[in-house]
Each structure stands twice: as C-alpha cells, then as structure tokens.
Amino acid sequence: MRVSGLEAIQSVTAGKKVRSSRSRLLLQNIPLLVMFIPGVLYYVVFKYIPIGGVVIAFKDYNFNDGIINSPWVGLKHFRILFSNPQSSHIIVNTLWLSVLRIVFGFPFPIILAIMLNEVRKSWFKRTVQTMVFIPHFFSWVIVGGIVLTIFGQESGTLNILLKQWTGQAYPFLYQASSWVAVYIGSGTWKEAGFASIIYLAALAAIDPGLYEAAAIDGASKARQIWHITLPGISTVIAMMFILSLGGVMDVSFDQAYILGNSVVADVSEVISTWIYKFGLQGGQFGITTAMGLFESLVALILITAGNAVARRFGKELW
C-alpha cells in the first residue's frame, strides 16, 4: 500500500509532537526525578549489591582469599545445615513463632482500626491513636526493659501483685508457654498501632452513604461492619496478608535476642539469633549464608503462593 506525500508529512509532524511532548514532560518532572535518586541509590547499594554475597553459601569463605578467590564447595553447607538436628529445630522454632505472630498479631490492627473508626469523639480518637502509635517508635531495648519490668520473676510488677495475692511468683519469662505468650503479646503491642494506620486510610475511602443507607434499612453496627467495612478494606487486608507471608521466616532478631534466655532457648532460638551467634561470633559464614538463602527462598515461595491464593479471589498484588 503506497503512502501519499501528505500522509508522510502528517506522520513526521505527529512524531515530532510526541517527542516534544515527552521532552516537555521530562523537563517538568526533573525535580521529582532528582528526589527519586537517593531512594534508588539506597536500594542499589544496600539491597541489590549485597545480593552478590550469597555466593558465600557455595564457597569455603575465608578472609585471606575474600569472596572471589575462596574455593567453591558446591552444596556442602546446605548438606551440613539440613543434617544438623539443631538447625532443623531452629527452623521449626522460626516457623512456629511466625505462624503464631500472624494468627494472633495480624487481625489485631484490623480490629483496632475498625474500633477507632467507630469512635465519634475526635479528641478521644486522637488520644488513643497517639497512645497506640508510640510503642512503634520505641526500640526493642526499651520494649524489652518494659517487658522485664512487668514480667520479671523477682521484681516484676505482675509478680509483686501475684505474691501479694497468692504468695507465689510465676516465672513468665522462664516457662516456654508463657514466654511465647509474652513474645507474641509484646510484638503485637509494639506494632499494632502503627499497622492500623494503613487500615484507617482504607476505611476513610469507604463511602459514608453506604453506612447511612444500611442504617436506614435497620442494619445493626455489627452488620454494617461485616457487610460494608470488611469488604471495603478486603483488598488492603489481602495485600497486608501476602506481605506478612513474605516475612514468615524473618523473625525479628532484636525481639528474640532481648527477650530470650538460656532457660527457654528451645523455643526462643530462631534463625536470626542463630545466624548472629553461629555465623558472626563463630565465624561460620558459609553455613549461615546458606541458612539466610534458604530463609529467603522459603519467603519467596510463600509470598508467591499467597498471591496465587489471593488471585482466586481477585485480590492479587501482581
């Protein structure tokens, strides 16, 4: 098909307009692009470049030869890792604590956000929000100190009261079951308020007219929450759940290290603390890197599986 001269001129002119428009758009957004550069550099330097260090998992790493010249050992570290009963026990501990954290910790910010959303007194709402947000900004050193002050066996506030009431103290931090309860409870208390911000933002996007229509139809508050609130934030809930699945193998080092002790080491020893003690203090970099790589692989599988499940309900991330 032959193109006339007029059509060719129009095509060239349209191309020039498109290029001119793109150049103008680029010039308009230069300040935003400049602001974007530090974020990109952060991820490149601290997130992507260190990924190259995973080759240590397949090498007999030593300081003299460095990462590049250390000899390759194939899957030797993985065989040692999975043949060691202690490492298997640590993986089980990490999974167990993570599952408990999701089961008990994940719904709490949702409930908190719904409760805050129903508060009509703005001063009370702002006060409660401030109180529940503050723990997020405490380091685990401070939170650990608060936990010890409350649950300590000798001088803990709770045990002082128990001694007055029953004459006996209870070793909250030295019994496996109570230690797990304190671990999950302290983590939930620290992060629930801050996590609820996301759900509060999602709740603000729900049309108030839906609640008014439901109220006119005689729907109780519970039915409004069930039929309007929860469906309205279901996409955000699915997204947060998928992201939490990605952190199943990533139990906080700070919390487990500070709250743990030798008496409850059977339940408090997790991958992050094991990597610190065995890898950094013991100099076993190859084995601990293999553990870290395994941890990341499991997280990738879980987050992919979670997204696949969410896709069935039309709530997928990608």
BELGILIN-V296737 format. One line per field, one symbol per residue. phi: phi as a letter, one per 40 degrees, with the letter a starting at -180 (. if undefined). psi: psi as a letter, one per 30 degrees, with the letter a starting at -180 (. if undefined). burial: b if it has 24 or more other ideal C-beta (glycine too) atoms within 12 Angstrom, else e. A space follows every 10 residues. Layout:
phi=???
psi=???
burial=???
This chain:
phi=.cbccccccc cccccccccc ccccccccbd dccccccdcc cdcccbbccc ddcccdcbbc cacccgcccc ccbgcdcccc ccccdccccc ccdccccccc cccccccccc cccccccccb ccccccccdc cccddccccc cccccccccc bdccbcdccc cccccbgbcb cdcbbdcccc cccccccccc bcccccdccc cccccccccc cccccccgcc cccccccbcc ccbccccccc ccccccbccb cdcdcccccc accbccbccb dccccccccc ccgccccccc ccccdccccc cccccccccc ccbgbcca
psi=kkkleeeeee eeeeeeeeee eeeeeeefge eeeeffeeee eeeeefeeef effffffgli kleefaeefk kkgbgeeeee effjeeeeee eeeeeeeeee eeefeefeee eeeeeeffkf jeeeeeeeee efeefefklf eeeeeeeeee gkeegkeefe eeeeeffklk ieggkeeeee eeeeeeeeee feeeffeeee eeeffkjffe eeeeeefgkl eeeeeefeee efgeeeeeee eeeeefgegi kkeeeeeefl lfegffffjl eeeeeeeeee efgieeeeee eeeeeeeeee eeeeeeeeee efgggle.
burial=eeeeeeeeee eeeeeeeeee eeeeeeeeee eeeeeeeeee eeeeeeeeee eebbbbbbbb beeeeebeee eeeeeebbeb beeeeebeeb bebbbbbbeb bbeebbebbb bbbbbbbeee eeeeeeeebe ebbebbeeeb eebbebbbeb bbbeebebbe eeeeeeeebb ebbbebebbb bbbbbbbbbb bbbbbbbbbb ebbeebeeee beebeeeeee eeebbeebbb ebbbebbbbb bbbbbbbbbb bbbebbbbbb beebeebbbb bbbbbebbbe eeebbbbbbb bbbbbbebbe ebbeebbeeb eeeeeeee
